[in-house]
Amino acid sequence: MGTFKIEGGHQLKGSIQPQGAKNEALQILCAVLLTPELITIHNIPDIVDVNKLISLLKKLGVKIEKLSKGTYTFQADDINLKYLESDEFKVDGRGLRGSIMIVGPLLARFGKGYIPKPGGDKIGRRRLDTHFDGLIKLGAKFGYSREEQFYGVEAKRLKGTYMLLEEASVTGTANIVMAAVLAEGQTTIYNAACEPYLQQLCKMLNRMGAKISGVGSNMLIIDGVESLGGTDHTMLPDMIEIGSWIGLAAMTKSELTITNVSWNDLGVIPNVFRKLGITVEKRGDDIHIPAHTDGYEIQNFIDGSILTISDAPWPGFTPDLLSIILVVATQAKGSVLIHQKMFESRLFFVDKLIDMGAKIILCDPHRATVIGHDFKSTLKATTMTSPDIRAGVSLLIAALSAKGTSSIQNIEQIDRGYENIDERLRAIGAKIERIE
């Protein structure tokens, strides 16, 4: 297991470009299974989770060629369906939560899709009901082996239908959309997720010949087609990484420019950071964060009550950035209530911040009150372990702002979502070392 050794307390300076979006990549890569024709994808992030999915697709028989950094071609014209029933697949599929999204495309094109219960972050229960309920409504027969924790769906031909999703699951919506594009007739998905990455998937499928309307809304109408063709696709920048760099700049009192952020796809993210008192400047398609040498002050609600920041399905605030908001609030002037509604184990990393001297009251598994230090008392260096991707980066930001030398263990969790993060941080002046 790897460890980051971090000497904190240094101001950073320069520009940093966000990687391609991890959560978009996991959807888009699964969509290559919908056609035997060539698909070229640009701006693919070089991170553990994405590379695991590329490896899984290769074992499934997809022909993959790397053209340049971040650009690959994929051709799924000779799929090995026997791999889906192998012991190797049961191991490979469990290692990556995003693997669940191969089920919809395989079911639509080949009449069957299987998946072991996927792994991923330890952030609480993440049900798969939405995925399979939607596929069953399209006409699939569902099976589950409790002993092996192995799921399967089969259908000769899916048939379009109307469905109201129980929750606006992003991966669930993606799976159902990819199945419905090749179904017979019309499918209406109400309470569909409408994140920019889901919009990207729908736009890509439409370029491939699908007929999806309502893109960007919570009602998608899909007219099934007989087959899909190839296309070119470019990933959006990763909005979670963009938010991470905003938080990093504020906590280290650094002047940073985040380049090519696709402002129109950031939603409420810039404004949520502004509510913490952080100056977020729009410069073309870049974000500029000036050095907050005098700190930053949390805004209360207009009636004077304490600010609450909570997560919600898009266009609400993404749950993946609440950990960043929480750590940034530890050095703000004022107090804020963080309400993590979606995952019941995501706030448990705050004990590590408390050890560093942060003033945080964990009210229950979903809520934490943060009383900011206003930089009058710096966080103290310590040894920590990264529990998941986003908490790991939050602890890294805390360590970069703390006085002294910190260590973060289990950095493989951070590598799952952030490309060469130590090299990129060193380029803007961070004192960080990777120890294998």
ABEGO torsion letter per residue (X at the ends): XBBBBBBBGBBBBEBBBBBBBAAAAAAAAAAAAABABBBBBBGBBBBAAAAAAAAAAAAAGBBBBBABBGBBBBBBABBBAAAAABAAAAAAAAABAAAAAAAAAAAAAAGBBBBBBBBEBBAEBBBAAAAAAAAAAAGBBBBBBAAAGBBBBBBABBBBBBBBBABBBAAAAAAAAAAAAABBEBBBBBGBBABAAAAAAAAAAAAAGBBBBGBGBABBBBBBBABBBBBBBBBBBBAAAAAAAAAAAAAAGBBBBBBGAGAAAAEAAAAAAAAAGBBBBBBEABBBBBBBAAEBBBBBBAAGBBBBBBBBBOABBBAAAAAAAAAAAAABBEBBBBBBAABAAAAAAAAAAAAAGBBBBBABAABBBBBBAGGABBBBBBBBBBABAAAAAAAAAAAAABBEBBBBBGAAAAAAABBGAAAAAAAAGBBBBBBX
